[in-house]
Amino acid sequence: MPRIGVFVCWCGSNIGGVLDCPKLAEEAAKMPGVVYAADYKYMCSEPGQNLIIDAVRTHGLDRVVVASCSPRLHEETFRKALARAGLNPFLCEMANLREHCSWVHAAEPEKAQAKALDLLRRAVAKAALLQPLTVSPLPVTKRCLVIGGGIAGIQVALDVADAGQEVVLVEREPTIGGNMTRLDKTFPTLDCSACISTPKMAAAASHPNIKLYTYAEVASVTGYIGNFKVTIRQKPRYVDHDKCTGCGTCWEKCPKKVASEYNLGLGQRKAIYIAFPQAVPNKPVIDAANCMRFQTGRCGICAKVCPTGAVNYEERESTFTEDVGAIVLATGYKLFDWERAYGEYGYGKYPDVITGLQFERLVNAAGPTGGKILRPSDQREPKSVVFVKCVGSRDAAKGREYCSRVCCMYTAKHAHQVLEKIPGSQAYIFYMDVRTAGKGYEEFYQRTLNDGAVYIRGRVSKIFQNGDKLIVRGADTLLGRPVEIEADMVVLATAMEPAAGAADLARLVGVTGDKDGFFQEAHPKLRPVETHTGGVFLAGACQGPKDIPDTVAQAGGAASKVIGLLSRSELETNPMIASVNEVLCSGCLLCLPACPYKALEAKTITERQPGHPPRERVVAGVNSGLCQGCGACNVACRSGAIEVKGYTNQQLLAEVDAICQ
């Protein structure tokens, strides 16, 4: 017969302010198998843990139930307390009295008390059937893969590499740097974006512990924490970067010009090109879709003029395999496609209606206009500029429900730049709210107001062309009247959303996305850089909209997690994983597609029975490194052969029986 101890936590007034904790302990002492019950103000504190340890030793407890907060918060704390008491740490069960009772039923204390007692019965019934579980060691490959070469990915790579670990950095564009390199100034200090980002780009490219793949994508990921095998697909550049010196002769002589993606269509580039002068690596690639040599079979000037013979039209896609112990996702963001959703703003047919990122290229000294703010339509200086915030943000009907966080500040920055660079100009800003939650942000916003920017609280209902002017119609909700402004240019603060291909990458790596498509963290407060897949971490705007300081801070957090992981010689696996009863398994393998972590696999076993020849048959097997114990396979198994350790069918049925008495 098990000897169970029950410990009820007051959690200060979080639980104790609603529930009668001493009464719960008194009732728990009467439950089957319970030989000791107690309550305490803060069970997770050191005195509270010592209370549990002393009770285990004094009363010979072999199972422990802690009735307190969510197990996501302190289950590990109480498991360690059991280990110090000499018990198997997995002989601990928790009843969530805070989130499931006191917080949600604060207005109904009597009903909350009854529910809490049911939760205690459930936990005690399950605890009686708990079995000791043991962890298994896993070796660790001391290398890290970083997917995405923006400021987040670069920061992670540098931090991990500086700690002495090897890093593989993969970027799908021809150059690292990401969206930050497109910016002119950064708020609120107005320091040069390139002056911050380009030294880090160069440092990452030259670091002896960083292996850089550009113009490449991750094709597949197999394995588990500490032991991932990653296949990287290298797209053909048609330029041998080992031979190329980056002299520039090829793109100077190239006759074909196309719209520049880096300048968001505001300028042109050649068919053989580098994205911008400070690109890393500072060597070109050929755009085969627009190159005359690939399209018509003629031209070939770049190969003729190349002094080192680096141009190779016969280059093909190649693949590389890298073994790593940890993966960091740092894929960044893209801008919301406003042209399809906001027809009232012109469907993108008015050249002088641009996005905030396009404005960054206009005002940037390395941009298509040399830093002069000129209208795309006629290259004239705009005297009246209207800024429209929340285009695609906070708009459940047409865009995204969430706030993109950075739009208020970069719009204030853009208005400041217009007023500073164009004498006699006027900036109008249509807004819903002004959100300046950051160090120095409110002061910068006030500075923009003092510069003369006009803030109009209301949405824009329509933008249309009238001669060489744009007519912006909206409403001033503070004055309660319609507004119409003649503008030379309109800048839309479009929403940040997950980068293209984020959903496909999530499936490759085995992580989940939230309802908006951003990668889902393991816990929004306690584990913001981790995912539910062991060994996979998040950094930057791939997890949600962020400004540069928050992005760099999260990148540092992800790097510290990676460094901690790679510093170990081996890892302990979570023993609460699926197990297969091979006697019951029919070999249908319906569990394989149900597993979101690809932890199940088919394996062949040999059965031997007296008087019969050996017989081979296929059953399901569990990879203990990949399995996260989610239980999806348990549900899919028709023969009932799969159970999750610590959540067996017998234990779950005992819980149901306990609360149905």
C-alpha positions as CSV (number, residue, x, y, z in Angstrom):
1,M,0.0,0.0,0.0
2,P,1.5,3.4,-1.0
3,R,2.3,5.9,1.7
4,I,1.2,9.3,0.3
5,G,1.9,12.7,1.7
6,V,-0.3,15.7,0.7
7,F,1.0,19.3,0.9
8,V,-1.3,22.2,0.3
9,C,0.2,25.6,-0.6
10,W,-1.5,28.9,0.3
11,C,0.6,30.7,-2.4
12,G,0.2,33.8,-0.1
13,S,-3.3,35.1,-0.8
14,N,-3.4,33.7,-4.4
15,I,-4.8,30.4,-3.1
16,G,-5.3,31.0,0.6
17,G,-7.4,34.2,-0.1
18,V,-10.1,32.1,-1.7
19,L,-9.7,28.5,-0.5
20,D,-9.6,27.1,3.1
21,C,-6.2,25.4,2.8
22,P,-6.2,23.9,6.3
23,K,-9.6,22.3,5.7
24,L,-8.3,20.9,2.4
25,A,-5.3,19.4,4.2
26,E,-7.7,18.0,6.8
27,E,-9.9,16.4,4.2
28,A,-6.9,15.0,2.2
29,A,-5.7,13.2,5.3
30,K,-8.8,11.0,5.1
31,M,-8.2,9.9,1.5
32,P,-7.1,6.3,0.8
33,G,-3.3,5.9,1.1
34,V,-2.7,9.3,2.6
35,V,-0.6,9.0,5.8
36,Y,0.3,12.7,6.2
37,A,-1.2,16.0,5.1
38,A,-0.1,19.6,5.8
39,D,-0.6,23.1,4.6
40,Y,2.0,26.0,4.3
41,K,2.0,29.6,3.1
42,Y,4.7,29.1,0.4
43,M,5.4,25.5,-0.3
44,C,7.9,26.4,-3.1
45,S,10.1,28.3,-0.7
46,E,13.1,26.7,0.9
47,P,11.2,26.2,4.3
48,G,8.3,24.7,2.3
49,Q,10.6,22.3,0.5
50,N,12.3,21.3,3.7
51,L,8.8,20.6,5.1
52,I,8.3,18.1,2.3
53,I,11.8,16.5,2.8
54,D,11.4,16.1,6.5
55,A,7.9,14.6,6.1
56,V,9.2,12.1,3.6
57,R,11.9,10.9,5.9
58,T,9.9,11.1,9.2
59,H,6.7,9.4,7.9
60,G,8.2,7.1,5.3
61,L,6.4,8.6,2.4
62,D,6.8,7.0,-1.0
63,R,4.5,9.3,-3.0
64,V,4.0,13.0,-2.7
65,V,1.0,15.3,-3.8
66,V,1.6,19.0,-3.9
67,A,-1.5,21.1,-4.3
68,S,-0.3,24.6,-5.4
69,C,0.1,26.3,-8.7
70,S,0.5,25.1,-12.3
71,P,3.0,22.2,-12.7
72,R,4.5,24.3,-15.5
73,L,5.8,26.7,-12.9
74,H,7.1,24.5,-10.0
75,E,6.9,20.8,-10.9
76,E,10.6,20.7,-11.4
77,T,11.2,22.5,-8.0
78,F,9.2,19.8,-6.1
79,R,10.8,16.9,-8.1
80,K,14.2,18.2,-7.0
81,A,13.0,18.3,-3.4
82,L,11.9,14.7,-3.6
83,A,15.3,13.7,-5.0
84,R,17.0,15.4,-2.0
85,A,14.7,13.4,0.3
86,G,15.9,10.2,-1.4
87,L,12.8,9.5,-3.4
88,N,12.5,9.0,-7.2
89,P,11.6,12.6,-8.4
90,F,8.8,11.3,-10.7
91,L,6.8,10.0,-7.7
92,C,5.4,13.5,-7.4
93,E,2.0,14.6,-8.5
94,M,0.6,18.2,-8.6
95,A,-2.9,19.5,-8.2
96,N,-3.4,23.0,-9.7
97,L,-5.4,24.9,-7.1
98,R,-4.3,28.4,-8.3
99,E,-5.0,28.6,-12.0
100,H,-7.8,26.0,-12.0
101,C,-9.6,27.1,-8.8
102,S,-8.7,30.3,-6.9
103,W,-8.0,32.5,-9.9
104,V,-10.9,31.5,-12.0
105,H,-13.5,31.0,-9.2
106,A,-12.6,33.8,-6.9
107,A,-16.2,35.1,-6.8
108,E,-17.5,31.6,-5.8
109,P,-15.3,30.4,-2.9
110,E,-17.7,27.6,-1.9
111,K,-17.7,26.0,-5.4
112,A,-14.0,26.6,-5.7
113,Q,-13.5,24.7,-2.4
114,A,-15.5,21.8,-3.7
115,K,-13.6,21.7,-7.0
116,A,-10.3,21.9,-5.2
117,L,-11.2,18.9,-3.1
118,D,-12.0,17.0,-6.3
119,L,-8.7,17.9,-7.8
120,L,-7.0,16.7,-4.6
121,R,-8.9,13.3,-4.9
122,R,-7.8,13.0,-8.5
123,A,-4.1,13.7,-7.7
124,V,-4.1,11.3,-4.8
125,A,-5.7,8.5,-6.9
126,K,-3.1,9.0,-9.6
127,A,-0.2,9.3,-7.1
128,A,-1.0,5.8,-5.7
129,L,-0.3,4.3,-9.2
130,L,2.9,6.3,-10.0
131,Q,5.9,4.2,-10.8
132,P,9.6,5.3,-10.5
133,L,11.0,6.6,-13.8
134,T,14.7,6.9,-14.8
135,V,16.4,9.3,-17.2
136,S,18.7,8.1,-19.9
137,P,21.9,9.9,-21.0
138,L,22.3,11.3,-24.5
139,P,25.6,12.5,-26.1
140,V,25.8,16.1,-27.3
141,T,27.2,17.3,-30.6
142,K,29.0,20.6,-29.7
143,R,27.9,22.6,-32.7
144,C,24.9,25.0,-33.2
145,L,22.9,25.8,-36.3
146,V,21.4,29.3,-36.7
147,I,18.7,29.6,-39.4
148,G,18.5,33.3,-40.5
149,G,21.3,35.8,-40.9
150,G,19.6,39.0,-39.7
151,I,20.6,40.9,-36.7
152,A,19.1,38.2,-34.4
153,G,20.9,35.4,-36.1
154,I,24.2,37.2,-36.3
155,Q,24.1,38.1,-32.6
156,V,23.3,34.5,-31.6
157,A,26.1,33.2,-33.8
158,L,28.7,35.7,-32.5
159,D,27.7,35.0,-28.8
160,V,27.9,31.2,-29.2
161,A,31.1,31.4,-31.3
162,D,32.8,33.7,-28.8
163,A,32.0,31.1,-26.1
164,G,34.2,28.6,-28.0
165,Q,31.5,26.6,-29.8
166,E,31.2,26.0,-33.5
167,V,28.3,27.7,-35.3
168,V,26.7,27.0,-38.7
169,L,24.9,30.1,-39.9
170,V,22.4,29.7,-42.8
171,E,20.9,32.6,-44.7
172,R,18.6,32.2,-47.8
173,E,19.5,35.6,-49.3
174,P,22.9,36.2,-51.0
175,T,24.0,38.4,-48.0
176,I,23.5,38.3,-44.3
177,G,22.2,41.4,-42.5
178,G,18.5,41.0,-42.9
179,N,16.0,44.0,-42.8
180,M,18.2,46.0,-40.4
181,T,20.6,46.8,-43.2
182,R,17.8,48.5,-45.2
183,L,17.2,51.0,-42.4
184,D,18.7,54.5,-42.3
185,K,18.6,55.5,-38.7
186,T,17.4,53.7,-35.6
187,F,15.1,55.2,-33.0
188,P,15.2,56.8,-30.5
189,T,19.0,57.7,-30.8
190,L,19.0,58.2,-34.6
191,D,22.3,56.5,-34.9
192,C,23.2,54.9,-38.2
193,S,21.8,51.4,-38.7
194,A,24.6,50.4,-41.1
195,C,27.2,51.5,-38.6
196,I,25.8,49.0,-36.1
197,S,25.0,46.1,-38.3
198,T,27.8,46.0,-40.9
199,P,30.6,45.5,-38.3
200,K,28.7,42.6,-36.9
201,M,28.2,41.1,-40.3
202,A,31.9,41.3,-41.0
203,A,32.7,39.8,-37.6
204,A,30.4,36.9,-38.2
205,A,31.9,36.2,-41.7
206,S,35.5,36.3,-40.4
207,H,34.9,34.5,-37.1
208,P,36.9,31.2,-37.0
209,N,34.1,29.4,-35.2
210,I,31.4,30.4,-37.7
211,K,30.7,28.5,-40.9
212,L,28.6,30.7,-43.2
213,Y,26.1,29.4,-45.8
214,T,24.5,32.2,-47.8
215,Y,22.0,31.8,-50.7
216,A,21.1,28.5,-49.0
217,E,18.1,26.9,-47.2
218,V,17.6,24.1,-44.8
219,A,16.2,21.2,-46.7
220,S,15.6,18.7,-43.8
221,V,16.2,18.2,-40.1
222,T,16.3,14.8,-38.4
223,G,17.4,13.7,-35.0
224,Y,16.8,15.2,-31.5
225,I,18.3,17.5,-28.9
226,G,22.0,17.2,-28.9
227,N,22.1,15.1,-32.0
228,F,20.4,16.9,-35.0
229,K,21.4,16.1,-38.6
230,V,20.7,18.9,-41.0
231,T,20.7,18.9,-44.8
232,I,21.4,22.3,-46.3
233,R,20.6,23.1,-49.9
234,Q,23.0,25.5,-51.6
235,K,21.4,27.3,-54.5
236,P,23.6,27.9,-57.5
237,R,25.3,31.3,-57.5
238,Y,26.9,30.8,-60.9
239,V,29.9,32.6,-59.4
240,D,32.8,30.7,-57.7
241,H,33.3,32.6,-54.5
242,D,36.6,31.0,-53.9
243,K,37.9,32.5,-57.2
244,C,35.9,35.8,-57.1
245,T,37.7,38.8,-55.7
246,G,34.6,41.1,-55.7
247,C,36.2,43.5,-58.0
248,G,32.9,44.6,-59.6
249,T,33.9,44.4,-63.2
250,C,31.1,41.9,-64.0
251,W,28.1,43.9,-62.7
252,E,29.5,47.1,-64.2
253,K,29.5,45.5,-67.7
254,C,26.2,43.6,-67.3
255,P,23.7,45.1,-69.8
256,K,20.5,43.8,-68.1
257,K,18.7,45.8,-65.4
258,V,15.8,44.7,-63.2
259,A,14.0,46.0,-60.2
260,S,16.0,45.7,-57.0
261,E,14.4,43.6,-54.3
262,Y,16.7,45.1,-51.7
263,N,15.4,48.6,-52.5
264,L,11.9,47.2,-52.6
265,G,11.4,48.1,-56.3
266,L,12.5,51.7,-55.9
267,G,15.8,51.2,-57.7
268,Q,17.4,48.8,-60.2
269,R,20.2,46.3,-60.1
270,K,22.0,44.2,-62.7
271,A,21.4,40.5,-63.4
272,I,24.7,39.8,-61.8
273,Y,24.8,41.7,-58.6
274,I,25.5,42.2,-54.9
275,A,22.5,43.5,-52.9
276,F,24.3,46.6,-51.4
277,P,27.9,47.8,-51.2
278,Q,28.5,46.4,-47.7
279,A,27.1,43.0,-48.5
280,V,28.7,40.0,-46.8
281,P,29.9,38.0,-48.6
282,N,30.8,40.9,-50.9
283,K,30.7,38.8,-54.0
284,P,28.0,38.6,-56.6
285,V,25.4,36.0,-57.6
286,I,23.6,35.7,-61.0
287,D,19.9,36.0,-61.2
288,A,19.2,33.2,-63.6
289,A,15.6,34.2,-64.1
290,N,16.6,37.6,-65.6
291,C,20.1,36.8,-67.0
292,M,20.2,37.0,-70.8
293,R,22.7,34.2,-70.9
294,F,20.2,31.8,-69.3
295,Q,17.1,33.2,-71.0
296,T,18.4,33.6,-74.6
297,G,21.7,31.7,-74.7
298,R,23.5,34.9,-75.7
299,C,25.4,37.6,-73.9
300,G,27.9,36.0,-71.4
301,I,29.7,39.3,-70.9
302,C,30.3,38.7,-67.2
303,A,32.2,35.5,-67.9
304,K,34.3,37.3,-70.6
305,V,35.3,40.2,-68.5
306,C,35.9,38.3,-65.2
307,P,39.7,38.5,-64.6
308,T,39.7,35.4,-62.4
309,G,37.4,33.2,-64.4
310,A,35.0,32.9,-61.5
311,V,31.7,32.9,-63.5
312,N,30.4,29.4,-64.0
313,Y,27.1,29.0,-65.9
314,E,27.2,25.3,-65.4
315,E,27.0,25.4,-61.6
316,R,24.2,23.3,-60.1
317,E,22.4,23.1,-56.8
318,S,24.4,21.2,-54.1
319,T,23.6,19.8,-50.7
320,F,25.6,19.6,-47.5
321,T,25.0,17.7,-44.2
322,E,25.9,19.2,-40.9
323,D,25.7,17.6,-37.4
324,V,24.6,20.0,-34.7
325,G,23.5,19.8,-31.1
326,A,21.2,22.8,-31.0
327,I,19.1,24.9,-33.5
328,V,18.2,28.5,-33.3
329,L,15.4,29.9,-35.4
330,A,16.0,33.6,-36.3
331,T,14.1,34.0,-39.6
332,G,12.9,37.5,-38.9
333,Y,9.8,39.0,-40.5
334,K,8.3,40.4,-43.7
335,L,5.8,43.2,-44.2
336,F,2.1,42.7,-44.6
337,D,0.9,42.8,-48.2
338,W,-1.3,45.9,-48.0
339,E,-1.9,46.1,-51.7
340,R,-4.3,43.1,-51.7
341,A,-6.2,44.0,-48.5
342,Y,-6.5,47.7,-48.6
343,G,-8.1,48.6,-51.9
344,E,-9.2,52.0,-50.5
345,Y,-5.5,52.9,-50.5
346,G,-5.1,52.3,-54.2
347,Y,-4.2,48.7,-54.5
348,G,-0.6,49.7,-55.0
349,K,-1.3,51.6,-58.3
350,Y,-0.2,55.0,-57.0
351,P,3.6,55.1,-57.0
352,D,3.7,57.8,-54.3
353,V,1.9,55.5,-51.8
354,I,4.8,53.6,-50.2
355,T,5.6,51.5,-47.2
356,G,7.7,52.5,-44.2
357,L,10.5,50.2,-45.4
358,Q,10.5,51.8,-48.8
359,F,10.7,55.2,-47.1
360,E,13.8,53.9,-45.3
361,R,15.4,53.2,-48.7
362,L,14.6,56.7,-49.9
363,V,16.1,58.4,-46.9
364,N,19.1,56.2,-46.8
365,A,22.3,57.6,-48.2
366,A,23.1,54.3,-49.9
367,G,19.5,54.1,-51.3
368,P,18.3,54.7,-54.8
369,T,18.0,58.5,-54.3
370,G,21.3,59.0,-52.4
371,G,19.4,59.9,-49.2
372,K,17.2,62.6,-50.7
373,I,13.5,62.2,-50.0
374,L,12.0,62.2,-53.5
375,R,8.7,61.1,-54.8
376,P,9.0,57.8,-56.8
377,S,6.6,59.1,-59.5
378,D,8.5,62.2,-60.6
379,Q,11.6,62.5,-58.4
380,R,10.3,65.8,-56.9
381,E,10.7,66.7,-53.2
382,P,7.4,66.2,-51.3
383,K,6.3,69.1,-49.2
384,S,3.3,67.4,-47.6
385,V,3.7,63.8,-46.4
386,V,0.9,61.8,-44.7
387,F,1.8,58.8,-42.6
388,V,-0.9,56.2,-41.9
389,K,-0.3,53.9,-39.0
390,C,-1.7,50.4,-38.2
391,V,-2.1,49.3,-41.9
392,G,-2.6,45.6,-41.3
393,S,-2.0,45.8,-37.6
394,R,-4.8,45.7,-35.0
395,D,-7.3,45.0,-37.8
396,A,-9.0,41.7,-37.5
397,A,-11.2,42.3,-40.5
398,K,-8.5,42.8,-43.2
399,G,-5.1,42.3,-41.5
400,R,-3.7,41.1,-38.2
401,E,-5.2,41.4,-34.8
402,Y,-1.9,42.1,-33.0
403,C,0.1,45.4,-32.6
404,S,3.3,45.3,-34.5
405,R,5.0,47.3,-31.8
406,V,7.6,49.3,-33.8
407,C,5.3,51.2,-36.2
408,C,4.5,54.1,-33.8
409,M,8.2,54.8,-33.2
410,Y,9.5,54.4,-36.8
411,T,6.6,56.6,-38.0
412,A,7.7,59.3,-35.5
413,K,11.2,58.8,-36.8
414,H,10.1,59.2,-40.4
415,A,8.1,62.3,-39.6
416,H,11.1,63.8,-37.9
417,Q,13.3,63.0,-40.9
418,V,10.8,64.7,-43.3
419,L,10.7,67.9,-41.2
420,E,14.4,67.9,-40.8
421,K,15.5,67.2,-44.4
422,I,12.8,69.2,-46.3
423,P,12.5,72.9,-45.4
424,G,9.0,74.1,-45.2
425,S,7.5,70.6,-45.2
426,Q,4.6,69.3,-43.2
427,A,4.0,65.8,-41.8
428,Y,0.5,64.5,-40.9
429,I,0.2,61.3,-38.9
430,F,-3.1,59.3,-38.8
431,Y,-3.1,57.1,-35.7
432,M,-5.3,54.9,-33.5
433,D,-3.1,55.1,-30.4
434,V,0.5,56.1,-29.8
435,R,2.5,53.4,-28.1
436,T,5.9,54.3,-26.9
437,A,6.9,51.5,-24.5
438,G,10.7,51.7,-24.5
439,K,13.6,53.6,-23.0
440,G,13.7,57.1,-24.5
441,Y,10.7,56.3,-26.8
442,E,8.2,58.7,-25.2
443,E,10.8,61.5,-25.2
444,F,11.4,60.9,-28.9
445,Y,7.7,61.0,-29.7
446,Q,7.4,64.4,-27.8
447,R,10.4,65.6,-29.8
448,T,8.5,64.8,-33.0
449,L,5.5,66.8,-31.8
450,N,7.7,69.7,-31.0
451,D,9.2,69.5,-34.5
452,G,5.8,70.3,-35.8
453,A,4.3,66.9,-36.8
454,V,0.5,66.9,-36.8
455,Y,-1.1,63.9,-35.2
456,I,-4.7,63.1,-36.2
457,R,-6.5,60.4,-34.2
458,G,-8.5,58.4,-36.7
459,R,-8.3,56.0,-39.5
460,V,-7.9,56.8,-43.2
461,S,-10.9,55.8,-45.3
462,K,-9.7,56.5,-48.8
463,I,-6.6,57.6,-50.8
464,F,-6.9,58.6,-54.4
465,Q,-5.0,60.5,-57.1
466,N,-6.0,64.0,-58.1
467,G,-3.6,65.4,-60.6
468,D,-0.1,65.3,-59.1
469,K,-1.6,65.2,-55.6
470,L,-2.8,62.3,-53.4
471,I,-6.1,63.1,-51.6
472,V,-6.2,61.4,-48.2
473,R,-9.6,61.2,-46.6
474,G,-10.1,60.2,-43.0
475,A,-11.6,61.2,-39.7
476,D,-10.4,63.1,-36.6
477,T,-12.2,61.3,-33.8
478,L,-11.0,63.8,-31.2
479,L,-12.7,66.7,-33.0
480,G,-15.5,64.5,-34.4
481,R,-15.2,65.6,-38.0
482,P,-13.9,64.4,-41.4
483,V,-10.5,65.3,-42.6
484,E,-9.2,65.7,-46.1
485,I,-5.5,66.4,-46.9
486,E,-3.7,67.0,-50.1
487,A,-0.4,65.1,-49.9
488,D,2.6,64.8,-52.2
489,M,3.4,61.4,-50.7
490,V,1.8,58.8,-48.4
491,V,3.8,56.4,-46.2
492,L,2.0,53.4,-44.8
493,A,3.2,51.8,-41.5
494,T,2.5,48.2,-42.5
495,A,2.3,45.3,-40.1
496,M,5.1,42.9,-39.4
497,E,4.3,39.3,-40.0
498,P,6.2,36.0,-40.1
499,A,8.8,35.6,-42.8
500,A,7.9,33.8,-46.0
501,G,8.3,30.0,-45.6
502,A,8.0,30.2,-41.8
503,A,5.3,27.5,-41.7
504,D,7.3,25.1,-43.9
505,L,10.4,25.6,-41.7
506,A,8.3,25.0,-38.6
507,R,7.2,21.6,-40.0
508,L,10.8,20.8,-40.9
509,V,12.2,21.5,-37.5
510,G,9.2,20.2,-35.6
511,V,8.1,23.4,-33.8
512,T,4.6,24.8,-33.5
513,G,3.3,28.2,-34.7
514,D,0.8,30.4,-33.0
515,K,-2.5,31.6,-34.5
516,D,-0.7,34.4,-36.3
517,G,2.1,32.2,-37.8
518,F,4.9,33.2,-35.5
519,F,6.9,30.4,-33.9
520,Q,5.4,29.4,-30.5
521,E,7.6,29.7,-27.4
522,A,7.5,27.1,-24.7
523,H,6.2,29.6,-22.1
524,P,5.6,33.3,-22.8
525,K,7.2,34.4,-19.4
526,L,9.4,31.6,-18.1
527,R,10.7,30.1,-21.3
528,P,10.5,32.9,-24.0
529,V,13.4,31.6,-26.1
530,E,12.7,27.9,-25.9
531,T,10.2,25.8,-27.9
532,H,8.4,22.6,-27.0
533,T,11.0,20.8,-29.1
534,G,14.1,20.1,-27.1
535,G,17.2,21.8,-28.4
536,V,15.4,24.3,-30.6
537,F,15.4,28.0,-29.6
538,L,13.9,31.2,-30.9
539,A,15.5,34.6,-31.4
540,G,14.1,37.9,-32.8
541,A,11.0,38.7,-34.8
542,C,10.3,35.1,-35.8
543,Q,8.6,34.8,-32.3
544,G,6.7,38.0,-32.6
545,P,7.1,41.7,-33.6
546,K,10.1,43.3,-31.9
547,D,12.3,46.3,-32.2
548,I,16.1,46.0,-32.5
549,P,17.0,46.2,-28.7
550,D,14.4,43.5,-27.8
551,T,15.6,41.4,-30.8
552,V,19.3,41.6,-29.7
553,A,18.3,40.9,-26.1
554,Q,16.4,37.8,-27.0
555,A,19.2,36.7,-29.3
556,G,21.6,36.9,-26.3
557,G,19.1,34.8,-24.2
558,A,18.9,32.2,-26.9
559,A,22.7,32.1,-27.2
560,S,23.0,31.6,-23.4
561,K,20.6,28.6,-23.6
562,V,22.6,27.1,-26.5
563,I,26.0,27.7,-24.6
564,G,24.5,26.0,-21.5
565,L,23.3,23.0,-23.6
566,L,26.6,22.6,-25.6
567,S,28.7,22.9,-22.4
568,R,27.5,19.5,-21.3
569,S,29.1,16.2,-22.4
570,E,25.7,14.4,-22.2
571,L,22.0,15.2,-21.6
572,E,19.3,13.6,-19.5
573,T,16.2,12.6,-21.4
574,N,12.7,13.2,-20.2
575,P,11.5,9.8,-19.0
576,M,7.8,10.7,-19.4
577,I,7.6,9.6,-23.0
578,A,5.6,7.1,-25.0
579,S,6.3,3.4,-24.6
580,V,5.1,0.6,-26.9
581,N,3.8,-2.8,-25.6
582,E,5.2,-4.9,-28.5
583,V,2.9,-7.8,-27.6
584,L,-0.2,-5.7,-28.2
585,C,1.2,-3.7,-31.2
586,S,-0.5,-4.8,-34.4
587,G,2.0,-3.0,-36.6
588,C,-0.6,-0.8,-38.3
589,L,1.7,2.2,-37.8
590,L,-1.2,4.7,-37.6
591,C,0.8,6.4,-34.8
592,L,3.6,7.5,-37.1
593,P,1.7,10.3,-38.9
594,A,0.0,11.3,-35.6
595,C,3.4,12.2,-34.0
596,P,4.2,15.9,-34.4
597,Y,7.8,15.3,-33.4
598,K,8.6,12.4,-35.8
599,A,9.6,10.4,-32.7
600,L,7.9,7.1,-33.9
601,E,9.4,4.7,-36.4
602,A,8.8,1.3,-37.7
603,K,11.0,-1.5,-36.4
604,T,11.2,-5.2,-37.0
605,I,11.2,-7.6,-34.1
606,T,11.7,-11.4,-34.0
607,E,9.2,-13.4,-32.0
608,R,10.1,-16.9,-30.7
609,Q,7.5,-19.2,-29.3
610,P,8.2,-22.8,-28.1
611,G,7.4,-25.3,-30.9
612,H,7.2,-22.6,-33.6
613,P,9.8,-21.2,-35.9
614,P,11.0,-17.6,-35.3
615,R,8.6,-15.0,-36.9
616,E,9.5,-11.5,-37.9
617,R,6.9,-8.7,-37.7
618,V,6.8,-4.9,-37.7
619,V,5.9,-2.9,-34.6
620,A,6.2,0.8,-33.7
621,G,9.3,2.0,-31.9
622,V,9.9,5.3,-29.9
623,N,13.0,7.5,-30.3
624,S,13.5,8.6,-26.7
625,G,15.4,11.7,-27.8
626,L,12.6,13.0,-30.0
627,C,9.6,12.1,-28.0
628,Q,8.1,14.9,-26.0
629,G,5.4,12.9,-24.3
630,C,2.5,14.7,-25.9
631,G,0.3,11.6,-26.1
632,A,-0.9,12.0,-29.7
633,C,0.2,8.5,-30.5
634,N,-1.6,7.1,-27.5
635,V,-4.9,8.4,-29.0
636,A,-4.1,7.1,-32.5
637,C,-3.2,3.6,-31.3
638,R,-6.2,1.3,-32.1
639,S,-4.8,-1.7,-30.2
640,G,-4.0,0.3,-27.0
641,A,-0.4,-0.7,-27.3
642,I,1.0,2.8,-26.6
643,E,1.0,4.6,-23.3
644,V,2.8,7.6,-22.0
645,K,4.9,6.9,-18.9
646,G,3.5,8.9,-16.0
647,Y,0.2,9.2,-17.8
648,T,-0.8,5.5,-18.3
649,N,-4.4,4.5,-19.0
650,Q,-4.7,3.0,-15.6
651,Q,-3.6,6.2,-13.9
652,L,-5.9,8.4,-16.0
653,L,-8.9,6.1,-15.3
654,A,-8.1,6.2,-11.6
655,E,-8.3,10.0,-11.7
656,V,-11.7,9.8,-13.4
657,D,-13.0,7.3,-10.9
658,A,-11.8,9.5,-8.0
659,I,-13.8,12.5,-9.1
660,C,-16.9,10.5,-10.1
661,Q,-17.5,8.9,-6.7
